[in-house]
Amino acid sequence: LCLAALLAYTLGSGPSRANSPEGVVDRYLTAFKDDDLASLRKSSCRGDAPLLDRMDRPTSLSGGTWHLTSWDVVSTEVTDDRGYVRVTIRGAGEDGGQKAETTIFPALREEGTWMVCFSMS
């Protein structure tokens, strides 16, 4: 029973709990997919707050033309408190067509916690 609980916790279906660039990108994309603005804010750096303040829901970033369905981390580069996570994201268009794109998510460690940070220069 203890082993089963450990496996369920480790292999669970929720977003990653890891305090790492990959973990925060996973939480960010899960929030985006779930259209959960509060969770998106928790995964975003302070510098991105003005962008988030202007939106009523995360999926408005895509213009409502497609919906995120899945993603895979391709690679990660970390130097000190900055990281760049290359991710292939997949989605479905309103017309039923599939779309895939590889993009880079910047991550910044703020006060010891990794956050997605598009405002990072």
C-alpha positions as a LaTeX table, in Angstrom:
\begin{tabular}{lrrr}
\hline
Residue & $x$ (\AA) & $y$ (\AA) & $z$ (\AA) \\
\hline
Leu1 & 0.00 & 0.00 & 0.00 \\
Cys2 & 2.82 & 2.45 & 0.85 \\
Leu3 & 4.58 & 1.69 & $-2.45$ \\
Ala4 & 1.34 & 2.26 & $-4.37$ \\
Ala5 & 0.84 & 5.62 & $-2.63$ \\
Leu6 & 4.42 & 6.65 & $-3.39$ \\
Leu7 & 4.04 & 5.70 & $-7.05$ \\
Ala8 & 0.74 & 7.56 & $-7.28$ \\
Tyr9 & 2.37 & 10.64 & $-5.78$ \\
Thr10 & 5.47 & 10.40 & $-7.98$ \\
Leu11 & 3.69 & 9.48 & $-11.20$ \\
Gly12 & 0.52 & 11.43 & $-10.48$ \\
Ser13 & $-1.43$ & 13.13 & $-13.22$ \\
Gly14 & $-1.06$ & 16.68 & $-11.90$ \\
Pro15 & 1.54 & 19.23 & $-12.90$ \\
Ser16 & 5.11 & 18.89 & $-11.71$ \\
Arg17 & 5.83 & 20.06 & $-8.17$ \\
Ala18 & 9.55 & 20.39 & $-8.88$ \\
Asn19 & 11.21 & 23.73 & $-8.14$ \\
Ser20 & 13.03 & 23.76 & $-11.47$ \\
Pro21 & 12.70 & 25.52 & $-14.82$ \\
Glu22 & 11.00 & 22.43 & $-16.27$ \\
Gly23 & 8.66 & 22.11 & $-13.28$ \\
Val24 & 7.47 & 25.71 & $-13.43$ \\
Val25 & 6.92 & 25.52 & $-17.20$ \\
Asp26 & 4.83 & 22.38 & $-16.65$ \\
Arg27 & 2.72 & 24.18 & $-14.00$ \\
Tyr28 & 2.41 & 27.26 & $-16.25$ \\
Leu29 & 1.22 & 25.22 & $-19.23$ \\
Thr30 & $-1.16$ & 23.21 & $-17.06$ \\
Ala31 & $-2.69$ & 26.47 & $-15.82$ \\
Phe32 & $-2.91$ & 27.75 & $-19.41$ \\
Lys33 & $-4.57$ & 24.51 & $-20.59$ \\
Asp34 & $-7.02$ & 24.62 & $-17.66$ \\
Asp35 & $-7.72$ & 28.34 & $-18.29$ \\
Asp36 & $-6.72$ & 28.99 & $-14.65$ \\
Leu37 & $-5.49$ & 32.58 & $-14.35$ \\
Ala38 & $-4.81$ & 32.33 & $-10.59$ \\
Ser39 & $-2.45$ & 29.37 & $-11.09$ \\
Leu40 & $-0.85$ & 31.07 & $-14.09$ \\
Arg41 & $-0.05$ & 34.05 & $-11.83$ \\
Lys42 & 1.54 & 31.73 & $-9.24$ \\
Ser43 & 3.90 & 30.40 & $-11.93$ \\
Ser44 & 4.80 & 33.83 & $-13.35$ \\
Cys45 & 7.50 & 36.28 & $-12.29$ \\
Arg46 & 6.70 & 39.72 & $-10.88$ \\
Gly47 & 7.76 & 41.37 & $-14.14$ \\
Asp48 & 4.96 & 39.59 & $-16.02$ \\
Ala49 & 2.24 & 40.92 & $-13.69$ \\
Pro50 & 1.26 & 43.83 & $-16.00$ \\
Leu51 & 0.57 & 41.40 & $-18.86$ \\
Leu52 & $-1.46$ & 39.13 & $-16.62$ \\
Asp53 & $-3.39$ & 42.10 & $-15.21$ \\
Arg54 & $-4.64$ & 42.88 & $-18.72$ \\
Met55 & $-6.12$ & 39.46 & $-19.42$ \\
Asp56 & $-9.35$ & 37.98 & $-18.20$ \\
Arg57 & $-8.35$ & 34.39 & $-18.98$ \\
Pro58 & $-5.15$ & 32.67 & $-20.11$ \\
Thr59 & $-6.53$ & 31.28 & $-23.36$ \\
Ser60 & $-7.07$ & 34.82 & $-24.60$ \\
Leu61 & $-3.32$ & 34.81 & $-25.41$ \\
Ser62 & $-3.96$ & 32.42 & $-28.28$ \\
Gly63 & $-6.73$ & 34.62 & $-29.65$ \\
Gly64 & $-9.20$ & 31.81 & $-29.05$ \\
Thr65 & $-8.13$ & 30.16 & $-32.30$ \\
Trp66 & $-6.64$ & 27.02 & $-30.78$ \\
His67 & $-6.60$ & 25.09 & $-27.51$ \\
Leu68 & $-3.51$ & 23.62 & $-25.88$ \\
Thr69 & $-3.70$ & 19.84 & $-25.59$ \\
Ser70 & $-0.20$ & 18.63 & $-24.62$ \\
Trp71 & 3.49 & 19.51 & $-24.43$ \\
Asp72 & 6.93 & 17.97 & $-24.11$ \\
Val73 & 10.13 & 19.51 & $-22.80$ \\
Val74 & 12.79 & 19.26 & $-25.52$ \\
Ser75 & 15.77 & 20.78 & $-23.70$ \\
Thr76 & 16.74 & 23.11 & $-20.87$ \\
Glu77 & 19.63 & 25.52 & $-20.44$ \\
Val78 & 20.33 & 27.02 & $-17.00$ \\
Thr79 & 22.89 & 29.63 & $-16.02$ \\
Asp80 & 22.76 & 30.81 & $-12.41$ \\
Asp81 & 19.21 & 32.14 & $-11.81$ \\
Arg82 & 18.09 & 32.12 & $-15.46$ \\
Gly83 & 16.84 & 29.23 & $-17.51$ \\
Tyr84 & 15.43 & 28.60 & $-20.95$ \\
Val85 & 13.12 & 25.65 & $-21.52$ \\
Arg86 & 12.49 & 24.57 & $-25.12$ \\
Val87 & 9.04 & 23.02 & $-25.30$ \\
Thr88 & 6.99 & 21.49 & $-28.10$ \\
Ile89 & 3.38 & 22.47 & $-27.54$ \\
Arg90 & 0.47 & 20.87 & $-29.33$ \\
Gly91 & $-3.07$ & 22.07 & $-29.73$ \\
Ala92 & $-6.31$ & 21.68 & $-31.60$ \\
Gly93 & $-7.76$ & 24.45 & $-33.73$ \\
Glu94 & $-11.38$ & 25.47 & $-33.67$ \\
Asp95 & $-11.62$ & 23.90 & $-37.12$ \\
Gly96 & $-10.45$ & 20.55 & $-35.69$ \\
Gly97 & $-6.97$ & 20.79 & $-37.19$ \\
Gln98 & $-3.91$ & 19.94 & $-35.14$ \\
Lys99 & $-1.04$ & 22.36 & $-34.55$ \\
Ala100 & 2.44 & 21.83 & $-33.06$ \\
Glu101 & 5.07 & 24.42 & $-32.34$ \\
Thr102 & 8.40 & 24.42 & $-30.53$ \\
Thr103 & 9.03 & 27.53 & $-28.47$ \\
Ile104 & 11.24 & 28.72 & $-25.63$ \\
Phe105 & 9.93 & 29.56 & $-22.18$ \\
Pro106 & 12.26 & 31.81 & $-20.16$ \\
Ala107 & 12.48 & 31.05 & $-16.44$ \\
Leu108 & 13.87 & 33.17 & $-13.62$ \\
Arg109 & 14.62 & 32.15 & $-10.03$ \\
Glu110 & 12.98 & 34.75 & $-7.76$ \\
Glu111 & 13.74 & 34.41 & $-4.06$ \\
Gly112 & 14.68 & 30.76 & $-4.59$ \\
Thr113 & 11.60 & 29.81 & $-6.61$ \\
Trp114 & 11.59 & 29.26 & $-10.37$ \\
Met115 & 9.02 & 31.31 & $-12.31$ \\
Val116 & 8.16 & 31.65 & $-16.00$ \\
Cys117 & 9.29 & 35.14 & $-16.95$ \\
Phe118 & 8.61 & 36.49 & $-20.45$ \\
Ser119 & 9.60 & 40.00 & $-19.33$ \\
Met120 & 13.12 & 38.78 & $-18.54$ \\
Ser121 & 15.60 & 40.56 & $-20.80$ \\
\hline
\end{tabular}
